[in-house]
């Protein structure tokens, strides 16, 4: 019988059993046509990856990746207070920072051209919100951000010392005091009495922060090394005593005398009846709160 084959007029490449370069090219073209959609998808993915890792040239000729820097989602105050080693600080509300007396204090406390730059950083304000007198249009080069950050830390610490003496500031510090965030007294007779942050001097650059024990009424160096670098002026010498006078129920009885020096104010010893009156006042306040609850 006659052999069946491709229709007459068909190219030789499509005939059964056809071999040679033309047949191989034909079959290769068919495979490329079949794989074209997958290749287009792969090419699109490669283009996206290349765009994400695009590089730009720097003066030294080395490629540098272009990374989009996302803006911070939290305020400077919150990031500062939540940083490791800043557990003694509380967050000062923005409404308190924007008060006119605080702004006046900024002008008087920091005798530095960076005072407004630091104030802008603390409040997260753009450059155009600065006063005209503090405009950065000067022949000097821009100040490094690290220098401004140090000035902002000093400014916030001095404002912090004023805020914790207010009612809302004392409540925030009282919560940390009850949670022993400021440490405990190392004396065995005090039995783990919680400490309060205390500044020997109210002016900065005089001494670091100390821990004041309401029981033995002595001051101690913080146990954690990361807390010893803080300036004592960020809490001042008033807060600890003001908190104990405002909340007399927090004043525990003193431990047995161990030869400690007699407390004096301007060289005059305190009358023994003064401590008894304050303790009685604290008991009355405590009883009044129980009745009210």
C-alpha positions in Angstrom: 0.0 0.0 0.0 1.2 3.6 -0.6 2.9 5.3 2.4 1.1 8.2 4.1 3.0 11.4 4.6 2.5 15.1 5.1 0.3 16.9 2.7 1.8 18.0 -0.5 3.4 21.5 -0.2 4.2 21.2 3.4 7.7 22.3 4.4 10.3 19.7 4.7 10.9 20.6 8.4 7.4 19.3 9.3 7.7 16.0 7.6 7.9 12.9 9.7 11.5 11.9 10.4 12.9 15.1 9.0 16.3 15.9 10.3 18.9 18.6 9.9 19.5 22.2 11.1 16.3 23.5 9.7 14.3 20.9 11.6 16.1 21.6 14.8 15.5 25.4 14.4 11.8 24.8 13.7 11.4 22.7 16.9 13.4 25.2 18.9 11.2 28.0 17.7 8.1 26.1 18.8 9.5 25.6 22.3 10.5 29.2 22.6 7.0 30.3 21.6 5.4 27.9 24.1 7.7 29.3 27.0 7.3 33.0 26.1 4.6 33.8 28.8 6.7 32.4 31.6 9.7 34.3 30.4 7.8 37.6 30.4 6.7 37.0 34.0 10.3 36.2 35.0 11.5 39.3 33.3 9.0 41.5 35.1 10.1 40.0 38.5 13.7 40.7 37.7 12.9 44.3 36.7 11.1 44.8 40.1 14.1 43.4 42.0 16.5 45.6 40.0 14.4 48.7 40.8 14.3 47.8 44.5 18.0 47.5 44.7 18.9 50.4 42.4 22.2 52.0 43.2 23.5 55.5 43.0 27.0 56.7 42.6 28.8 58.5 45.4 31.9 60.8 44.9 34.3 57.9 45.6 32.9 56.0 42.7 31.5 53.1 44.8 27.9 52.1 44.4 25.7 52.8 47.3 22.2 51.2 47.8 19.3 53.6 47.7 17.1 52.7 50.7 14.0 54.6 51.5 14.1 55.8 55.1 10.8 55.5 56.8 9.8 58.4 59.1 9.6 57.6 62.8 6.2 56.6 64.0 6.7 57.8 67.7 7.7 61.1 69.1 11.2 62.0 70.2 10.1 62.2 73.9 8.7 58.6 73.8 11.7 57.2 72.0 14.0 58.9 74.5 12.1 57.7 77.6 11.9 54.1 76.2 15.6 53.9 75.4 17.7 51.6 77.5 19.1 53.4 80.5 16.4 56.1 80.6 14.1 54.3 83.0 14.3 57.1 85.5 12.5 59.5 83.1 8.8 60.0 82.5 7.2 61.3 79.4 6.5 65.1 79.6 3.3 65.9 77.7 3.5 68.1 74.6 1.0 70.5 76.1 3.4 71.1 78.9 6.4 71.6 76.6 4.4 74.2 74.6 3.5 76.4 77.5 4.9 80.0 77.4 6.7 79.7 80.8 8.5 76.6 79.5 9.5 78.5 76.3 10.8 81.4 78.4 12.8 78.9 80.4 14.3 77.5 77.3 15.7 81.0 76.5 17.1 81.4 80.0 18.4 78.0 80.8 20.4 77.2 77.7 22.9 79.9 76.8 23.7 78.3 73.5 22.8 78.9 69.8 21.4 75.4 69.7 18.6 76.0 72.2 15.9 76.4 69.5 17.3 73.6 67.4 17.1 71.4 70.5 13.6 72.6 71.3 12.5 71.9 67.8 13.9 68.3 68.0 12.1 67.6 71.3 8.8 68.8 69.9 9.3 67.2 66.5 8.8 70.5 64.8 9.9 71.3 61.2 12.4 74.0 60.5 9.9 76.7 59.5 8.3 76.6 63.0 11.4 78.2 64.5 11.4 81.8 65.5 12.9 84.3 63.0 15.7 85.1 65.4 16.8 81.4 65.4 16.9 81.0 61.6 19.7 78.9 60.3 20.6 81.3 57.6 24.2 81.8 58.7 27.6 81.5 57.0 28.5 78.6 59.4 28.1 75.0 58.3 25.1 73.0 59.6 25.5 71.6 63.1 25.9 67.8 63.4 22.8 66.0 64.6 24.7 64.4 67.4 25.5 67.8 68.9 21.8 68.8 68.6 20.8 65.6 70.2 23.0 66.2 73.2 21.5 69.7 73.6 18.0 68.3 73.3 18.8 65.7 76.1 20.0 68.5 78.4 17.0 70.7 77.6 14.5 67.8 78.2 16.2 66.9 81.4 15.9 70.4 82.8 12.3 70.6 81.8 11.7 67.2 83.2 12.9 68.4 86.7 10.1 71.0 86.6 7.4 68.7 85.3 7.8 66.0 88.0 7.1 68.6 90.6 3.6 69.1 89.2 0.6 67.0 90.2 0.6 65.0 87.0 4.3 64.6 87.0 4.3 63.3 90.6 1.6 60.8 89.8 3.7 59.4 86.9 6.8 59.2 89.1 4.8 57.7 91.9 3.8 54.8 89.7 7.4 54.1 88.9 8.4 54.4 92.6 5.8 51.8 93.6 7.2 49.5 90.9 10.7 49.9 92.2 11.9 51.3 88.9 14.4 53.5 90.7 16.0 50.6 92.7 16.1 49.6 96.3 18.1 50.6 99.3 21.2 48.5 99.7 21.0 48.7 103.5 19.9 45.5 105.2 18.0 47.4 107.9 15.8 49.1 105.2 14.6 45.7 104.0 14.4 46.6 100.3 13.0 50.1 100.7 12.3 51.7 97.3 14.5 54.6 96.3 13.6 57.9 94.7 15.8 59.7 92.1 17.6 62.6 93.8 19.9 65.4 92.5 22.5 66.8 94.9 22.6 70.1 92.9 19.8 71.8 90.9 22.3 73.1 88.3 23.6 70.8 85.6 27.2 69.5 85.3 27.6 69.3 89.0 26.9 65.7 90.0 25.2 62.6 88.7 21.8 61.3 89.9 21.6 59.5 93.2 19.0 57.3 94.9 17.3 58.7 98.0 16.0 56.3 100.6 12.9 57.6 102.4 13.6 55.2 105.3 17.2 55.8 106.3 17.3 59.2 104.5 20.6 58.6 102.9 21.6 58.8 99.2 23.3 56.1 97.2 24.9 55.7 93.8 22.6 53.8 91.3 23.4 50.1 91.0 23.2 50.0 87.2 26.1 51.7 85.4 23.8 53.0 82.7 22.0 55.1 85.2 25.1 56.8 86.6 25.7 58.9 83.5 22.5 61.0 84.1 22.9 64.5 85.5 21.3 64.9 88.9 19.7 68.2 87.8 17.3 66.3 85.6 15.4 65.4 88.9 16.7 68.1 91.3 16.9 68.2 95.0 13.2 69.1 95.5 11.2 66.3 94.0 12.0 63.5 96.5 11.1 65.6 99.5 8.1 67.2 97.8 6.7 63.8 96.9 7.0 62.6 100.5 5.4 65.7 101.9 2.6 65.4 99.4 2.1 61.7 100.1 3.1 61.4 103.8 1.8 57.8 103.9 4.9 56.9 101.8 7.3 57.9 104.7 8.2 54.7 106.5 9.5 54.7 110.1 13.2 55.0 110.4 15.2 51.9 111.2 17.2 51.7 114.5 20.0 54.2 114.7 23.3 52.9 113.4 25.4 55.9 114.2 24.2 58.0 111.3 24.5 61.7 111.4 21.7 63.8 112.8 19.7 65.5 110.1 20.2 69.2 109.9 19.0 72.1 107.8 21.3 75.1 107.5 23.2 73.7 110.5 20.2 73.5 112.8 19.0 70.0 113.8 15.4 69.0 113.2 13.1 68.8 116.1 12.1 65.2 116.9 8.5 66.2 117.1 8.5 67.2 113.4 8.8 63.7 112.2 6.0 62.5 114.5 3.7 65.2 113.2 4.4 64.2 109.6 3.8 60.6 110.4 0.5 61.4 112.1 -0.5 63.5 109.1 0.2 60.6 106.9 -1.9 58.2 108.9 -4.8 60.6 108.8 -4.5 61.0 105.0 -4.4 57.2 104.7 -7.5 56.7 106.8 -9.3 59.4 104.9 -8.6 57.6 101.6 -9.9 54.3 103.0 -13.1 56.0 104.1 -13.5 57.6 100.8 -13.1 54.4 98.9 
